[in-house]
Amino acid sequence: MKKQILFIFILCYGTAILHAQSKVWDFPVGPGSKEWGSAKSLDERLFLYNIPTSLSATMATEDLVITCLNYPEWRMIFTRNSIMQGYEFIKSQFNGFRELELRKDAGRFLLAAYTKKNYDEIVQITNRVDLGRFIQSILYIEILLSQGNIINNMDKSDQEALKDQAIKSFESETRLMEYYGLPALEMSALIMAKLLIMESQTNPLLTTKLDDEILLFVKNAGTRKIFVWNNVYDLAKGFF
């Protein structure tokens, strides 16, 4: 009887720990906290956002995705010469992004969030703060989905679904350009471009269509040439 009680206790306790480790990280230390005020540099303050290593490694991927999308300093992507350089900077500061790119199923959860977006909803938003948050919620998902590690870890069916959604997103962002602006358009084009390069590995005809401008765009995302993005879109529509 005692052994049975002990077993049940261990089982429940272990389940409780696992459940606790599967929660979204809510960044408990931030502006206004004692630790934040004691930090002597920006790097020290950004370090305080990091997830404890023992927790980040065991978090459910879905929770990790939400955590990364909630990262408080996403705005710092605009402090560098390009959005992608900005992302590389915040990734160097926050371990959640680095952990996410290691997850084999990260793309699936990001794709689920991506496909749920209703782009036309933006015209109904009148509050400027809410408008900014809505645009950012799409931009951050697209930035993460444009990462090579995320795309490469997706299975073929998810890559196909990502291609379809990136095309739809580009069309919506073009049609509603006065709301979405260039950053979101750039990221949906980058997703398509990376998928095209992946497809070209087994499609010699497509290889001949990927000109130097497109290859340079993928290598150094941040080239604000809309005609290149439109060429990527035309290729994606024609070859996928």
C-alpha positions as CSV (number, residue, x, y, z in Angstrom):
1,M,0.0,0.0,0.0
2,K,2.8,2.4,0.9
3,K,4.6,1.6,-2.3
4,Q,1.4,2.4,-4.2
5,I,1.0,5.7,-2.4
6,L,4.7,6.6,-3.1
7,F,4.3,5.7,-6.8
8,I,1.2,7.9,-7.1
9,F,3.0,10.8,-5.3
10,I,6.0,10.5,-7.6
11,L,3.7,10.3,-10.7
12,C,1.7,13.3,-9.7
13,Y,4.8,15.3,-8.6
14,G,6.5,14.5,-11.9
15,T,3.5,15.5,-13.9
16,A,3.2,18.7,-12.0
17,I,6.8,19.6,-12.8
18,L,6.4,18.7,-16.5
19,H,3.2,20.8,-16.6
20,A,5.1,23.7,-15.0
21,Q,7.9,23.4,-17.5
22,S,5.4,23.7,-20.3
23,K,4.1,27.1,-19.5
24,V,4.8,30.3,-21.5
25,W,7.6,32.3,-20.0
26,D,6.2,35.7,-18.9
27,F,9.5,37.6,-18.5
28,P,9.1,38.1,-14.7
29,V,12.1,40.4,-14.5
30,G,11.8,43.7,-16.5
31,P,11.5,47.4,-16.3
32,G,10.5,48.5,-12.8
33,S,12.0,45.4,-11.1
34,K,14.9,45.7,-8.6
35,E,17.1,43.6,-10.8
36,W,16.4,45.8,-13.8
37,G,17.3,48.9,-11.8
38,S,20.5,47.3,-10.6
39,A,21.7,46.4,-14.1
40,K,24.6,48.6,-15.3
41,S,24.3,48.2,-19.1
42,L,21.8,47.4,-21.8
43,D,23.4,44.0,-22.3
44,E,22.8,43.2,-18.6
45,R,19.2,44.2,-18.8
46,L,18.6,42.2,-21.9
47,F,20.2,39.2,-20.3
48,L,17.5,39.4,-17.5
49,Y,14.9,38.4,-20.1
50,N,16.5,35.0,-20.7
51,I,14.7,31.8,-19.9
52,P,16.5,29.6,-17.3
53,T,18.3,27.0,-19.3
54,S,16.7,24.1,-17.5
55,L,13.3,25.4,-18.5
56,S,14.0,26.5,-22.1
57,A,15.2,23.0,-23.0
58,T,12.0,21.4,-21.7
59,M,9.4,23.9,-22.7
60,A,6.7,22.7,-25.1
61,T,7.4,24.1,-28.5
62,E,4.0,25.7,-28.7
63,D,4.7,27.6,-25.5
64,L,8.2,28.5,-26.7
65,V,6.7,30.0,-29.9
66,I,4.3,32.2,-27.9
67,T,7.2,33.2,-25.6
68,C,9.3,34.3,-28.5
69,L,6.5,36.2,-30.1
70,N,6.0,38.0,-26.8
71,Y,9.6,38.9,-26.4
72,P,9.6,42.5,-25.0
73,E,12.4,43.9,-27.1
74,W,11.3,42.9,-30.6
75,R,11.5,46.7,-31.4
76,M,15.2,46.4,-31.5
77,I,15.1,44.8,-34.9
78,F,14.8,48.3,-36.2
79,T,18.0,49.5,-34.6
80,R,20.2,47.8,-37.2
81,N,20.8,48.3,-41.0
82,S,18.2,45.7,-41.8
83,I,15.4,43.7,-40.1
84,M,17.4,40.5,-40.4
85,Q,20.5,42.1,-38.8
86,G,18.1,43.3,-36.1
87,Y,16.8,39.8,-35.6
88,E,20.3,38.4,-35.4
89,F,21.0,40.9,-32.7
90,I,18.0,40.0,-30.5
91,K,18.7,36.3,-31.1
92,S,22.2,36.9,-29.8
93,Q,20.6,38.4,-26.6
94,F,17.6,36.1,-26.0
95,N,18.1,32.3,-25.7
96,G,14.5,31.6,-26.5
97,F,15.1,32.4,-30.2
98,R,18.1,30.2,-30.3
99,E,16.2,27.3,-28.7
100,L,13.3,27.8,-31.1
101,E,15.4,27.4,-34.1
102,L,16.6,24.0,-32.8
103,R,13.1,22.7,-32.5
104,K,12.0,20.4,-35.4
105,D,8.4,21.3,-35.0
106,A,8.8,25.1,-34.6
107,G,7.7,25.7,-38.1
108,R,4.4,23.8,-37.7
109,F,3.3,26.0,-34.8
110,L,4.5,29.2,-36.4
111,L,2.6,28.2,-39.6
112,A,-0.6,27.6,-37.6
113,A,-0.3,31.2,-36.2
114,Y,0.5,32.6,-39.6
115,T,-2.5,31.0,-41.4
116,K,-4.9,32.3,-38.8
117,K,-4.2,35.9,-39.6
118,N,-7.0,37.8,-41.4
119,Y,-5.3,40.6,-43.2
120,D,-8.4,42.5,-44.0
121,E,-9.1,42.9,-40.3
122,I,-6.7,45.7,-40.3
123,V,-9.0,48.2,-41.9
124,Q,-11.4,47.9,-39.0
125,I,-8.7,48.9,-36.4
126,T,-8.9,52.6,-35.5
127,N,-6.6,52.8,-32.5
128,R,-3.0,53.4,-33.5
129,V,-1.6,51.3,-30.7
130,D,-3.8,48.3,-31.7
131,L,-2.9,48.9,-35.3
132,G,0.8,48.7,-34.6
133,R,0.4,45.6,-32.5
134,F,-1.6,43.9,-35.2
135,I,1.0,44.6,-37.9
136,Q,3.9,43.6,-35.6
137,S,2.1,40.3,-34.8
138,I,2.3,39.3,-38.4
139,L,5.8,40.7,-39.0
140,Y,7.3,38.8,-36.1
141,I,5.8,35.5,-37.3
142,E,7.2,36.1,-40.8
143,I,10.6,36.9,-39.5
144,L,10.8,33.6,-37.6
145,L,9.3,31.7,-40.5
146,S,12.0,33.2,-42.8
147,Q,14.8,31.6,-40.8
148,G,16.6,28.9,-42.7
149,N,16.7,26.5,-39.7
150,I,12.9,26.9,-39.3
151,I,12.2,26.3,-43.0
152,N,14.6,23.4,-43.3
153,N,13.1,21.6,-40.3
154,M,9.6,21.7,-41.8
155,D,8.3,18.6,-43.7
156,K,7.3,18.9,-47.3
157,S,3.6,19.4,-46.7
158,D,4.2,22.2,-44.2
159,Q,6.6,23.9,-46.7
160,E,3.9,23.7,-49.3
161,A,1.4,25.3,-46.9
162,L,4.0,28.0,-46.0
163,K,4.5,28.8,-49.7
164,D,0.7,29.2,-50.2
165,Q,0.4,31.4,-47.1
166,A,3.4,33.6,-48.0
167,I,1.9,34.2,-51.5
168,K,-1.4,35.1,-50.0
169,S,0.3,37.3,-47.4
170,F,2.3,39.1,-50.1
171,E,-0.9,39.8,-52.1
172,S,-2.7,41.1,-49.1
173,E,0.2,43.3,-47.9
174,T,0.5,44.7,-51.4
175,R,-3.2,45.4,-51.6
176,L,-3.2,47.0,-48.2
177,M,0.2,48.6,-48.5
178,E,-0.9,51.9,-46.8
179,Y,-1.4,49.8,-43.6
180,Y,1.3,47.2,-43.7
181,G,4.2,49.1,-45.2
182,L,7.4,47.7,-46.6
183,P,8.8,45.5,-43.7
184,A,5.9,42.9,-43.8
185,L,6.1,42.8,-47.6
186,E,9.8,42.2,-47.5
187,M,9.5,39.3,-45.0
188,S,6.8,37.5,-47.0
189,A,9.0,37.9,-50.1
190,L,12.0,36.5,-48.2
191,I,10.0,33.4,-47.2
192,M,9.0,32.8,-50.8
193,A,12.6,33.4,-52.0
194,K,14.1,30.9,-49.6
195,L,11.5,28.3,-50.6
196,L,12.3,28.9,-54.2
197,I,16.0,28.3,-53.6
198,M,15.1,25.1,-51.8
199,E,12.9,24.0,-54.7
200,S,15.6,24.9,-57.3
201,Q,17.8,22.1,-55.8
202,T,15.6,19.6,-57.6
203,N,14.3,21.9,-60.4
204,P,17.1,22.9,-62.9
205,L,14.7,25.2,-64.8
206,L,14.0,27.2,-61.7
207,T,17.7,27.6,-61.1
208,T,18.0,29.6,-64.3
209,K,15.2,31.9,-63.2
210,L,16.9,32.9,-59.9
211,D,18.8,36.0,-61.0
212,D,21.6,37.7,-59.0
213,E,19.2,40.2,-57.5
214,I,17.1,37.5,-55.9
215,L,20.1,35.6,-54.6
216,L,21.5,38.8,-53.2
217,F,18.2,39.6,-51.5
218,V,18.3,36.2,-49.8
219,K,21.9,36.6,-48.8
220,N,21.5,40.2,-47.5
221,A,17.9,40.6,-46.7
222,G,17.3,44.3,-46.2
223,T,17.7,45.4,-49.9
224,R,14.6,47.6,-50.3
225,K,14.0,46.9,-53.9
226,I,10.3,46.2,-54.4
227,F,10.8,45.1,-58.0
228,V,13.0,42.2,-56.6
229,W,10.2,41.2,-54.2
230,N,7.7,41.3,-57.1
231,N,10.0,39.1,-59.2
232,V,10.1,36.6,-56.3
233,Y,6.3,36.7,-56.1
234,D,5.9,36.1,-59.9
235,L,8.4,33.2,-59.7
236,A,6.6,31.7,-56.8
237,K,3.2,31.9,-58.5
238,G,4.7,30.4,-61.6
239,F,6.7,27.5,-60.2
240,F,4.8,26.4,-57.2
